[in-house]
Amino acid sequence: MTHDTSDASDASDASDASLSLADRFGQIDIYLFDQLLRGRITPGMKVFDAGCGAGRNLVYLMREGYDVYGADTNPAAIAAVRQLAAALAPRLPADNFRAEPLDRLSFPEAFADVVLSSAVLHFAESDADFDAMLHGTWRMLKPGGLFFCRLASLTGIASDARPLGHGRYLLPDGSDRYLIDDARLLDLTDRLNGTLLDPIKTTVVHAQRAMTTWVVRKRR
């Protein structure tokens, strides 16, 4: 005996079609969206968002059934992302999202196929803090896995950024951030036993700030 599932399928398609782009994708980083379009992040992968905030990069992944995890130092942000998961992906355990620092994560080492670090590492307080956050994040990634990182940088604005010490700079937009340059990113790629998947790319907002995209494959 067979069952006609076309009505259910049509209803699901209609429901998806009724969603706005913002509802379907959230406030996803456009450069992360590019990785999805290029087929580097696919269903069935475990995705860990290091510094997930309230989950702005996780909406689409939750809707599409990805195995999603996240950590953030802000308990309120974790409460928000757990609420988001309860609405979009109730199959995900609340413990997939934890309030803890990136240098002391309690998730298993090398468990994730994809690790996201979007606008997080530039909040480091010093060189030592940056290294601790980065290495704590990196160790979550499986060999062969994808590391996607966006962070503020010196590229294109070095002459306009005022050093404050300990790797932090005052930016032309009035904010202060821990900043890194391309040479150090290339050195870190090698030290982490990684391979660049894309050339390092930087978006410069004239007389304000620069944001660099760093995409790395962890060598097996």
N, C-alpha and C positions, 0 to 999 in steps of 0.2 A: 504494500500500500504506500503510495507517495502523497506528499502534502505540497500544495501550491504555496510557496513562500513569496511569490511575486508581490503580493499586497504589502507584506511586512517590509520587503526590500524597498518598494516604492515609497512607503511612509518614511523610512529612514532617510532615503535620498531627499525627499521633500523637506524633512526636518533639517538636514544639513544645508540645503539650498536656502533655507529661511534665515540662517545665521549670517550676520554681518562679518566682514573680514576681521574686525576687531574682536568679535565674539569667538570666532574660530581660532585665531592666532594669538590673541592677547596683544601685549606690547612687546612682541618678540624682537630681539635685536636683528636688524636687517641682514647683518653678516652671518648670523646663525641661520637665518632663513635660507641664505645662499647655500650653506652646507646641506640643508635638507633638500633643496632643489637639485643638488649635484649627487644625491644618492649616497652620501657618506654617513647619514644617520637614518637607520631603517628600523621598521617594526621588529620587535623581538630583542632589540638591544637594551641593556641596562644603562640608563643615563643618570649621572650624578651631577647635580648643580651645586657647586661649592660657592657659598655666598648667595643662596637662592632668593633672598629677600622674600617678598610675598608671592613669588612664583611667576613673574612676568614672562619668563622664557619657557614656562612649562605648560601653558594652556593647551597648545596644539598637541604636545606630546601626551598629555593626560587624555585628551579627547580621542586620540588615535590608538590608545591602548598600550603605550610604551610602559616599561617597567622603570618608574621614575623615583629618584631619591634626591634629598637635598639637605643642606646644613647651612645655618646662619647663626651668628652670635646673638642676634636679637630675638628674644623669646616671642615678642609680639609678631614678628615676621613669620616665625614658624607656626604660630597659631593661625595666621592668615593663610599660609600655604596649605596647612592641614584642612582648613575650611574649604579652600578651593578644590583640593583633592576629593573631599567628601561629596562635593557637588558634581564634579566632572568625572571622577574615577574612584567610586566608592570601594572598588576592589583593592585599592592600595592601602596597606596598613598605615596607621598614623605614625608608627615608629620609623617609617621610611624618611621622615622629616624630623631633624633633631637640632636643638639649640645648643651649639657647641663651636668652639674656635677651630679654624682650619688647621692649626698646627697640632691639635689634639683630637682628631676625629676618631669616633668609636666604630666606624664602619670597617668591614674586613678589608685588608690590604688587597689591591689588584682585583677588585670585584666588578668594576664598571667598564663597559665597552666604550663609553663616551663620558668625558668629564668636561663640564662647562665652568668657566671662570669669567663672568661678564661684569666688568666695571667693579672689581673687587680688590685686586692686588695693589692698586694705586692708593689704597687707604692704609698701607703699611706705615708704621711709625719710624722705621729705620731699615738699614740694609739687612740686619739680622732678622728683623720681623718679616721683611719681604721674603727672605730665603726660607724661613720657617713656614710661612703661609703657602708658598709655592711648593715646597717639598711635601708638606702635609697633603696638599691637593693632588699632586702628581702620583703619590703612592696609592691612591685609590684606583688608578688606571691599569687595566690589564695590558700585558705585552701585546702589541699590535693595535691597541686602542687609540682613539682620537681625542686629543686635547684641544679644546677651542677656548681661546683667551682673548678678551678685549681689555685694554688698560690704557690709561693716560701715559703719554710719553713725551720725550724731548724732541722727537723728530719734527723738523720744520719750525720749531718755536724756541730752540735753544737760546737764541739771542734775546728773547723776550721773557724768559723764565728766570726768576731771581732765586738763587740758592738760599735755603734756610738752614741747611745742615742735615746730616743723617740721611741724605738722599731725597729730602723733601724740597719742594720749590713752590714759590708763590707764582701763580699763573696770571696772565694778563686779565683774565675774567674775575680776579679777586679771590679765587679759591686756592687752597694749598693741597698738593698731592705729592706722593712718592712717584718720581718719574724715572724712566729707564730709556735707553737708546737702542738702536738697532744692533750695534756691535755687541752689547751685552745680551740681547735676546739670542743672537746667533751663538754666542758662547754658551749660554744656558741650554740651548737646544742640544748642543754637543755634550755638555756635562750631564744632562738628564738622559742621555742615550736615546735621543729622539731624532726624527727626520722631518724637516719642513715639508708640509703638504702643499702649501701655497707660499709665494713670496710674501715677506712681511709687508703689510699694507697699512698706510696711515692716512687718516682723514684729518686735515688741518682746518679748523674753524678760525678764519682770519682774525688775528689779534686777540684770540681768546684761549684756545687750548688745542691739543692734538690727541686723537685716539687711535691706537694701533691695534691691528688684528694679527694674532699670532696663532697659527694652526699647525699642530705637530702630531706626528704618528710616533707612538712609543715603540721602539725597536723590540723585536722578539729575542 
